[in-house]
Amino acid sequence: MISENLLIEFREFLAQHMGLEFPENRLPELERSIDRAAPDLGFKDVDSCVKRLMSEQLTSHRIEVLASYLTIGETYFFRDEKSFKVLEERVFLDLLRKARSSHQFLRIWSAACSTGEEPYSIAILLRRILPDFDDWNVTIVATDINTRSLEKASQGVYTEWSFRGAPPWLKQQYFEKTRKGHFRIVPEIKRVVKFAYHNLAQDPYPSLLNNTNGMNVILCRNTLMYFGAEQRQKAIRKFIDCLLDGGWLIVSPAETSLVVDHRLETVSAHGTMLHRKIGGPARKVKISETAITLSQPLVPRQAVPEPPSHETTEYLQRLSGTPSSMKFDLPSEVESRGFSYEEALELYREGRYSEVTKKFPVKISRVPLHGKESAREASLLAQAYANQGMLIEALEWCAKATTADKLNPKYHYLFATILQEQGRNEEAVKSLQKAIYLDQDFVLAHFALGNLLLSRKNSARSQKYFDNVLNLLLKCENEETLPESDGMTAGRLKEIVRAMTHRL
Ligand SMILES: C[S@@+](CC[C@H](N)C(=O)[O-])C[C@H]1O[C@@H](n2cnc3c(N)ncnc32)[C@H](O)[C@@H]1O
């Protein structure tokens, strides 16, 4: 038995760290769940379990165990048929029409994806409606707090239960039967979806770091209803920051009334309510918590030798593989509108990326750029473009930043992040190596390189970089926010890396 006061204190703790809310009528359920979770968490009795959880650092392992007892992972393919019909006939039709005439990019985030049925359904839907699917650059990021669910999702093997209510063609066309009589998703669908751990209550978003920026569509269905009002509002605000202008936030029909924000308009289609981010100037909103860390100077370590002798721009041009006339010729005659860096930064922090790119370049597009100040302006533009999914422009401005401030590792890191978003992993590895060459203590660059190598199945080399991360983090306080991390703390990164290396 646990005292009522302690249970209520624990309820607040869960709301803060996992977003989950347990109202009065669900308190007995919470007590039963934690009672069952205690042995798995290594405690004999529930009382000491709850006290220790609240007084010690909440590790990934503990979150993982708690998530498996406290969250509901219920999901299945093409869940809520009507929503998929609306997605096909309203959302994707609209987005694809616009994208086809320009860049053929589409970025989707299935937040709280559980065991993966939802993001795979989206991938299948897109393959069906896009005859030239392979010519498109489709990114589907799928995240959850429950690592066991994510592991199952990455395997992509399902039982009949996941197909309840699904159309008959689904299994026949997109799954292979295993010897055990289960169903394995076909490789061409599997490769489109990228699964990753992400806690909506704690981890940063939008962020280039975890690829949650510049989204056309975010699905967060059957999850916000379990969040407390404060965490829910916070999550909705951050989702909107992640969306491109005109992008869509899709929740379940039971949750639409919970989604209220002045930056969203409600669109009704086939009797379903959808939410779309209003494009153009928005009213001033509170600065998001995920402040970017541009203001923190990253000074190259002493005794760093000169980078390779070739001009950085040329080097970057070679990396990006595109002729200079295409990538770096920007207008030289420009008029200054007096739009300051600080104003642009403020807009950026508010998630008003299109305003940054519309107003800011006029002032700074003189070529060539020189010095740290121009570099930081160019880098802000690069990030604003990246957050709108305009990766070519983002790459151009990032290249300008590296030219203007050659020895600054953070611009090479940013460059690598954008290349990675384009699927140009080999070039991204080179840029990350360069960032580390300029600053051996650049934690996020080591982490990104470890991740990249891991995705290329080079676990021995990735382990080396993860070890570097852990060694560097020994020097940091857990609460310390890491540079270039969009608000990630040292303690959080330690947890993530430990969980990853554990699995390795
Ligand atoms: C009912 S499932 C929804 C699955 C899918 N979106 C659907 O509608 O079919 C809810 C999911 O939310 C996840 N979840 C709960 N709290 C979360 C948090 N703070 N961050 C990320 N995911 C969370 C759970 O692990 C679970 O997989």
The ligand as a Gaussian input file, in Angstrom:
#p B3LYP/6-31G(d) Opt

LIG

0 1
 C       -2.467000       4.452000     -27.845000
 S       -0.843000       4.545000     -28.451000
 C       -1.096000       5.417000     -29.943000
 C       -0.504000       4.747000     -31.140000
 C       -0.859000       5.378000     -32.468000
 N       -0.543000       6.767000     -32.505000
 C       -2.328000       5.177000     -32.778000
 O       -3.111000       6.106000     -32.666000
 O       -2.698000       4.071000     -33.137000
 C       -0.149000       5.763000     -27.356000
 C        1.373000       5.825000     -27.439000
 O        1.831000       7.015000     -26.781000
 C        3.112000       6.744000     -26.267000
 N        3.469000       7.795000     -25.298000
 C        2.919000       8.032000     -24.085000
 N        3.544000       9.058000     -23.488000
 C        4.491000       9.495000     -24.343000
 C        5.471000      10.525000     -24.296000
 N        5.593000      11.317000     -23.221000
 N        6.290000      10.682000     -25.347000
 C        6.192000       9.870000     -26.430000
 N        5.300000       8.882000     -26.538000
 C        4.450000       8.688000     -25.504000
 C        2.938000       5.363000     -25.673000
 O        4.161000       4.709000     -25.441000
 C        2.072000       4.674000     -26.727000
 O        2.857000       3.969000     -27.640000

